[in-house]
């Protein structure tokens, strides 16, 4: 293959051989020779012999003989390049850049890829150095530019706006959640107390039954007597069911369907306002004849204000004052305030007991009034 560098060097030497030097063209006509100077050689067609540098030793004869011998060119033209070097000149080493630009090579590699420059010790630079080291071993491997990975992580303006919008929405939602929590823990109990007090103050009456008139009647007569009043009743065990007769009188403004749903869920699971709606104006009557006559009446008293006052009002409502009071106290063995006595009905003696305790001790409902009282009246005949 032809080497452009060698062709340019040979043509330069040929031009110098054909054209006489500037001193030879002037000759002896332009300037007289200095005294003692030797005349210049005028061999036309011969290239003037190159003058040896001052102070440089003569080239050895062997070197001249070797230079005169024709060199055998190698397959890649290396011998031809050696023949065209001036005699006595040491051979030059090929630089990496010139070797990389050799058209006979299959891949042209820039010098910067082979020799990494000194760089700051960063993760991106370490990665580039490692890539270049691998590239030296196999120059056919190429890597994408990873400088974008080392640039500072800055958000675009649109992303910043989006983040601000998300923060504002989150703050609004947090404020709403905090208000709902504060309202449920602080304001809702106050509103519930107001609703409960409204149910307590509504115009309802207890309309307690006449228990003394039931002592000589059977269950069917008692049931007919109660239902003749026109009140709404909820029968827990009807007459003739084979169980103790039990019936519940409902408040005048509570339907049977609503009362059944409340009793089915459990009174203790109701809210204070629901409990006041169901209990205020209601009572529960139980007649048992399994071991003598035993008539019991229970109700919630929201009006009396204390346990002792509720006992006094209950004795007056059932006309037990005409009997004799036997005992009273603040603890009947179960923690109840009580009053006990006896009464004669048509020559038959009956014992009675009126007891009371706070309503919140009967139903575990938070928020019930502290002065609400649960009252129980019990009349028992002689055991048969």
C-alpha positions, 0 to 999 in steps of 0.5 A: 500500500502507498504511504502518503508521508513517504511520497511527500518526502521523496518528492521534496528531495527530488525538487532539491536535487533538480534546483540549484541552491541559492548560493550556486545560482549567484556563483562568482559573478554576484560577489568576489570570492574571499581570498583563500576561499575554494571555488564552489563546485558547479556540477550541473545535474549532481546534487550537492553533498550535504555538509556535515555539521560543525563538530560532528564526527564523521559517519563510520564507513560501515554505516556508509556501506549499509546506507549504500546497500539497497534495503528489502522492503517489508510487507507493510512498507517498513523497509522503504521508510528506513531507506529514505531516512538520512544517513546517521539519523536515529530511527524515530519512534512512532507516536500513539497518535500517528499509529492510531491514524494509520489507515491500515488499522481497522478502528481509528481511536482518538488519543483522548480515549486511550490516555485519560487526563487527570480528573477530579475524583468523582463518581462520574469521572471514575466511571469514565476512567473505567470505561476507557480502561475497558476500551483499551482492551477492546476498542469496539465497545462504546459507552453512552455519555454519563455526564448527565447523571452527575449534574445537580438534581434540580426540579423543573418549575412545573414539578415545583408547582405540582409539589406545592399544590399537593402540599396545599391539598394535604394541609387542607385535608389535614385541617378538615380531619383535625376539625372533624376529630375536634368536633367529634371529641369536644363538640359532639358530646355537648350536642349529645347532652343537649339532645338528651336533655331535650328528650328528658324535658319532653311532655311525657308521663309515667302513668304507673299502674295500680299494683295493689289492684293486681294482687287478686287478679290473674294475668289475663285480667291484668293484661286487659286492664293495662291495654284498656288505658290506650297506651302502647305496650311491648309484650316480652312474654304474653299471657298463656305463654307458660312463662312469667307475664312481662309487659313493657309500657312505651312512651307516648311518642315512641312507636312499637317498631322503634322500641323493638329495634332499640331493645333488640340492640341492647339498651346499654348500646344506645346513646344518651339521647336514645336511652332518654327517648326510650326510658323516659315515660316507660316502665316494665311490669313482671308478674311471677306466680312460681313461688307465691305472688311476686309483682315487680315494677321498674322504671327510670326517674328523670324528675326526682333528682335523688335516690331518696326522693325517688323512693318517696315519690314511688311510695306515694304513686302506688299508695303504699303510705297506708301500710307500715314502714318496717325498715329503710336505709342506704344499702340493702346488701346490693348497694341500693337505697331502700324502704321496706313495709307491709300492707293488708289487702282484704285481710291478706298481708303483703310485704313491699320494698321500694329501692333505688340506685343511679341509672348509670349503674344499671346501663353502661351508657356514658353521658347519662345524667348523674341525678337519673335514678332507676327505681324498683317496686316489689310486692310479694304475697305469702308463699303458697 
